[in-house]
Amino acid sequence: MIWQRGLLMLLFSAVSFGSAAVSVYLSAGIANKLGEKLREKVFKKVASFSQKEMDHFGASSLITRNTNDVTQVQNLVEMALKFIIIAPIYLFGGLYFSYRLDARLTLIFISVTPLLLLACLLTFRYANPLFEKVQGKIDQLNLIFKEGLTGIQVIQAFNKEETEYKRYEKENDIYTKLAIRSNVLVSFLIPFMTLVMSVATVVITWLGAKDINVGQMEIGTMIGVISYAGQILSGIGILTMVISFIPRGQTSAKRINEVLEYQNEIQDGENQLQINQTEKNQLVLEDVTFRYDEAEENTIDHFSFSVQSEEVLAIIGSTGAGKTTLINLLDRLYDPTDGAILFNNQKINQITQTKWHEQVSLVPQMNQLFSRTIRENLRIGNEQASDKELWQALKLAEAADFVEASGGLDGLVEKNGGNFSGGQKQRLCLARAFIKKAPIYLFDDSFSGLDFKTDAKIQRNIRNGLKKSIKIIVAQRITTVKNATHIAVINEGKLVGFGSHEELKQNNSVYQEIILSQMEAVE
């Protein structure tokens, strides 16, 4: 009989161990899968953001939400799944069997439940705002760290290492204090609940001892109640541990949800119009005005002009005049505040964003290359492009020679194009844009890193090689824009001139000032 009981106990122990192992495996698997799906959803949502949404959240905050916040939610789910069955069994099972032995003593445990619930509610109330501040400070720390990394050359050049260190130290100190306060508040919940339940156990033991003395209770019953009290304490302890993860997980879930449910400013129109592919395309701006949120003045103020296939429109003006904003409007990274942009007589905000971006090939100011082969970088513009087409694009961008010397199309691009000069990176970005073969090409100051000779060659290649397309070029140099079909002169957000180089040279004072300031380069 004893051997049978012993074997039965061993069997139950083995089942318990196996169940615990399965529980850990399943909870970890489900939590990690949830984390994977959340990261994918956040990434997909962010990929649909316009520049306005990116400005609203900030890159550092989005990185934190997709990493640290997802991890916090993942930890909460894993803890909850791991103990969601065992904790209630311990707690309610202990209460049930204890109640069967002695209802009066068990009611003491039940009577302290409101106090435990109140402790949980108060913890949530005060911990949630603290954890929101903690996560916000992580955003700020990431921002400062990112600025320190990207601006390291400037920081070192001006001997500002100590200034930046103090700036980071200040934010880090605030973060540490907030983290300590929030963690202490949550951690206090576990000893408080343990104390309450321990006091309840002492009271039960004291009352039980009195009953035993007067013969109203047997010692076995008392031992049973205390044994079940231990199970109840274990259940409470496990639940408290899970509950302690809730405030941080809840805060992180809220921050993730803010991204996933954020209403994109730029929406596809209700009528998903298709592109009219005519032999000669036309892009028209009709009284277009744009103002950034909270700005007092218009960045783009009542612009009206048109450009069509085979033409080159150059945009020139001083720094901060609104040139890049205009390019962003044409690429529909923003929508105009007033007025309309039309492509072949259709408003571009009535064309699906995907369809519109298929029509536009953009070379932004920042020369962004990826840690891949040159071939893979170029094929971002057109995945189906053959090697022959890639080499043709490289020749148009005057990049074929140095690419061949760097190992050809299979040559590797280091992080951020670190193994290429600024001018070489610029030409690779141009080649990537040429691969797309789009009706509209937008060049946002894409020639500033080139010498005058190379710049002139590429301008000629653009006029000849992209003949049937609309070409819009933002530039600082007169030498870059002087051969354009039309030149738009922008000053302080206003269109102050529109015409050819010769026309503007004769009758536009702003253009004349730009020429005078660059006289040596023009000559």
N, C-alpha and C positions, 0 to 999 in steps of 0.2 A: 504493500500500500504506500509506504513512504517512497519507494523507488518510483512508483507510478506518479505520485505527486511531484517528485523531483524532476522527472522527465517532462511532465506537463509544464512545470515552471520554466524549464529550459526551452521548451517549444514556444511558450509565450514570449520569452526573452528574445528568441530568434525572430519571431514574427514582429515584435516591437522594433528590433534593430532594422529588419528589412523594410518595415513601413517608414521608419525615420529616414532611411537612405533614399527610398523612393520619393518621399515628401521633399527632401532637400533637392534631389535631382529635378523633380517636376517644377518646384517653385523657382529654382534657379533658371531652368529652361524657359518657363513662361515669362518670367521677369525680364530676361535678356532678350527674348523675342519681342516683348512689348517695347523695350528700349530701342531695338533695331527699327521697328515700325515707326516709332515716334520720331527718331532721327531722320528717317526717310521722308516722313510727312513734313517735318519742319524744313528740310532741305528743299523739297519740291515746292513748298509754299514760298520760301524765300526766293527761289529761282523765278517765281512769277511776279515778284515785287518790282515796281518801278523805282526810279531814283527817289521819289518822294517817300515811299514806304521805307526804303533803306535809311533815309535821313531821319525818319521818325524813330526807328528803333536804335540805329547805330550798329555798325559791324561787330563791335566788341560784345554788345548785349546779345546779339543774335548767336554769336559763338558760344557764349555762356549758357544760353537757353538750350542750345542743341547738344551741349556736353554736360555741364554740371547739373543743370536742372533735370535733364532726362535721367541722369544717374540717381538723383534724389528720389524721383518717382519710382525708378526701378528698384531701389532699396526698400521703399515702403511696400511695394507689391510683393517682393520676395519675402519680406518678414511676415506680411499678412497671410500669404498663401502657406507659408511654412507652419504657422501656428493656428490657422483659422479653425481647424478641427480639434486639435489637442487641447487648446486652452479652454473652450467651452465645455469639453468633456470633463476636464479636471474641475472646473468651477461648478457647473450645474450638477455633475455627477456627485461631487463631494457634498453639495447642498442637499441633494435628494436623499442620499443614504444617511447623512447626518440627521436630516429631518425625520426619517423613519426611526432612528434610534432615540432621538429626543428633540421634539419640536420646539420646546421652550428655549433650549440653548442655541438651536439653529437660528431662531428669530433674531438673536443678537447679531449674527453675521449679516442677516438681511437688513437689520436696522441701520447699519453703517453705510449701506449702499448709496443713499442720497449724498452723504458726505464725500464719497469717492467720485460720484458723478459731478458734484460741484467742483471738486479739485480739477477734474479733467476739463470742464467747461472754462474755468478761470485760466487754466494753462493755455488752452487754445486761444482764448480772447487776447491774452497778452503776448503769447509767443508768435502768432501769425504776423502781426505788424513788424516785430523784430526780425523775423526771417525774411520778410520782404526787403527790409533795409540791408540785411546781410547780403542777399542776392544782388541787390542794386550796387553795393560796394564791390562785389566781385566783378560786376560789369565795369566799374570805374577803374579798378586795379588792372584789368585786362586792357582797357583803353590806354592807360598810362604806359603799361609795359609794351604794348604794340607801337605806340608813338616813339618810345625809347629805342625800339629795334629798328623801325623804319627811318628814324631821324638820327641814327647814331653818328653819322658823319658830321652833320650840322652840330650836334651836341658836343662832339669832341673838338671840332674846329673852333668853337667859341668857349671851350673850357667850361661847359655847363653841366658836367657830370655830377658835381656836388648838388647843384640846384635841382636837377631831375631826381637825384637820389632822395633829397629831402621831400620833394613833392610826393614821391612814391611812399616814402616812410610815413608821411602824415596820413595818407589814405589807408595804408596798411595798418597803422595804429588804430584808426577809427574802426576798421573792419574787425580787427582782433577783439576790441572791447565789445562790439556788438555781438560777435560770435560767442564770446564768453558769457555775456548776459543771457542770450537766447538759449545756449546749451545748458547753463546752470538752471534756468527756469524750467526747462523740460526735464532735466535730470532730477530735479527736486521731486518730481511726481512719483518716481519709483520708491525712494525711501519713505515719502509721506504715506503712500498706500500700504507699504510694508508695516510702518508704525501703527497705522489704524487697525490693520488686520491682526497685528501682534497683540495690541491692547485688547481687541475683541477676544482673542484666544486666551489671554490671561484672565479676562472676566469670566469666560466660559469655564476655565479650569478652576477658578475660585468658587464659582457657583456649584460646579459639579462636585468639588471636594466637600462642600457643605452638605449637599444632598447625600453623598456617600456616608458622611458622619451620622446623619439621622436615619440612614437606611432607606432613603427614597430612590437611590440609584446604585446599580452594581458597578464594580470597578471595571469590568469588561466593557460596559456601555460607555463609561468615561473614556477609556482608552480608544474605543472606536470613534467617538466624537472628535477627540484630539487628532486621531489619524486622518480623519476626513477633513479636519481643519487644515492640516498640512497640505492636502490636495487642493483645497480651496485657495490657500495662500499661493500655491504654485500656479494655479490658474490665473489668479489676480496678477501675480508677478509677470507672467508671460503676456497677458493682455496689456499691462502697463508698458512693457517693453515695446510692444507693437504700437500702442497709442503714442509713445514718445517720438515715433517716426512720422506721425501724421502731420504736425504743423509744418515741418520743413517740406515734406512731400506735397502737401496741399498748396503751399506757396509756390513751389516749383511747377506744379500742374497748372496753376493759374497763369503763371508767366508763359508757359508753353502754349496754353489755350489762347492767350492774347495774340500770339503770332498766327496760330492756325485759323482763328476766327476773324482776324483783321480784314476789314473790307478794303480790297484794293481800290485805290483812287482811280486808276485807269481801268475801265470796264469795256468789254466788247459791247458794241451797239446791239439793240434788240433786233434790228434787221441786219443779219450777217451778210452784207453785200460781198459779192465776189469781185476780184480785180478785173477791170476791163483791159485786156491786153490789146492795145492798139499798136499800129506800126510806129507811131510817134507819141511817146508819153509826155505828159505835161504835169508839172507840180506847181500849184498856185497857193500863195498866202493871201488871204482876204482879211485885211484889217486885224491882224493877229496881235493880241496883247497878252503878256504873261507877267504875273507877280508871284513871288515866293510867299509862302505863309508868313504872316506877321511882318512882312516888309512894308515900308511906308510908300515906296515908289515902284513903278513898273520896271521890270528888268528888260522886257521887250515892249515897246510902246507903239502900237498901231503900225505894224509892218504889212506892206502890200507889195508883192512882186511875183513874177512867174519865171519859170525856167523849163525848157523842154529838152527832149532827146537831142544828142549831138552837141549840146551847149555845155559850157563850163561856167558856173557861177562861182566867183571868188568873193569871200567875205573878209573884210579887213577892218581893223579898228584898234583902239588902245586896249590895254589890259583892263578887264572888268567891264567892257562895253556891252557884253551880252552875247558874244559870238558862240561860246560853247552852249549856252542856254538855248540858242536858236537851233543848234545841231540836235540837242536833246529833244526839242519839240518835234523836229522833223523825223527823228527816230522813234518818236512817241514814248519817250521815257517820262515825259510830262505831257499833259493836255493844256491847250491855251486857256487862259482865264476868260478871254473874249476872242471873237473872230473864229476863223476856220482855216484849216489846211486841206486842200483838195488835191487828189491825184486822179487825173483823167475824169474830172468833174464829179468825183465822189469824195465826201468828207472822210478823212482817214480814220476818224473815231467811229465810223460805221462799218469799217472793215475789221475783221477779227485780227487781234494782235499777232497771232501766228502767221496769218496770211500777209500782213503788212511787213513783218520782219523778214519774210521771204523776199520782199521786193527791195530791201535796203541792205547795203553792205557798208559797215561802219569801221573806220579806223579811228579809235579814240585817242585822246591826248596821251594817256598812259600806255606805254608799250608792254602789253601783257603777253608773256610767253609762258608755256607750261613745261614741266619737267618730263618731256617726252622726246621722241625723235623729231627731227625737222619735218619729216613726212607727216607725222601725226599732228604736229602743230598746224601745218598748212591745210590738212584735210578737215580741220574744224570748219573751214569755209565751205567745203564741199566733200562729203565723205566718199563720193563716187569718182572723184578726180583721179585720172591716170597719172603715172609718173611723167608722161610727156606734157600733160597740162600743168603739172606742178612746176616743171622746168620753164615752161613758157611764162608762168606767173612770176617766177623768180627773175627771169630776164626783164620783164616789164618793170620790176622793182629794182633793177640793177643789183641783184643779190646773188646771181648765179655763180660768180667767180668765188666769193668767199665761202659760199655753201659747199662748192666743190672742194675747196681747200680744207673744209672742216669735216670731211668724211661723207660728203654727198647727202642725200635725203635720209640716210640712216644715221647721220651724225646726231649725237645727243645734245639736247638743250639743257643746261644746268638750271637750278632753281632761279626763277625770275630772269632767265637768260643771262646769267652771270658770266658765261664764257663768250659773250658777244659785246661789242661796244654799243653805245647808245644809238649811233647811226645804223649799225647792222641790225639791231633789234627793230628799229623803225622800218627798215626795208623788209624784214621778215613779216612784220605786221601788215605792211602794204601788200605783199605777195599773198598773204592769207585772204585779204579782202578781194584781191583780183580773182582768186579762184572761184568765188561765189557766183560770178557772172550775173549780177543783179541789174535791174533797170535803173536803180539809183545808187550812187556812191557818195558817201559822206566822209570827208577827210577833216578831222578836227586837229588843226595845227600838227599835221602828220609829217612835216618836212623840216621842222626846226632843227633836228639833229644832223642834217645833211649839209655837206659843203655845197657851194653855189653851183659847181659843175655837175655834181650828181643830181642835185635838185632840178636843174634845167633839163637833164636827160629824162628824168622820171616824168616831169611835166609834159615833155614831148611824147613820151610813151603813153601817158594817160590820154592825151588828145587823140592819138592815132590808134591805140590798142583798145580803148573803151569808147569808140566813136559813137555807137548807137545809144549809149546810156546818158542819163543826167548825172553830171559831176558837180558836186558842191564842195568847195575847198575853203577852209578857214586857215588863214596864214597871217604872219606878221611882216613878211618881207614883200616889198614891191616886186622884186625879181620873180617871186613865186606866182604872183597874181596878174602881172601885167599882160600876159597873153590870153587871159580868160575872155570869154564872150561878153560876160557882164561882170561888173565889180560892184558889190554892195558895201558902202562905207557906213559903219556904225559908230556912233559916239554917244556915250552915256545912255544906252538903251534905245536910242532913236536912229532911224534910218535917214542919214543926212545926205546921202548921195547914191546914185545908181546909174551906171553907164559903162562905157569902155574905158580903158586906161587913158587913151588920148583925150576923151571927153572930160573925164574927171580931172585930168592933169591941167586942163585949161580953165575949168569953171568951179572946182570944188575946193574950198579953202582947207578943209580937214585933210583931204587927200594930198593936197600940196604940202601941208605941214609934215605928213608922214614921209613924203618923198624927200623933203629937205633934211629930215632927221636921218635918212638912210642914203644920203647923196653918194657917199663913198662906195656903198654896196652897189648902187644902181650903175655908177660909172664903171 
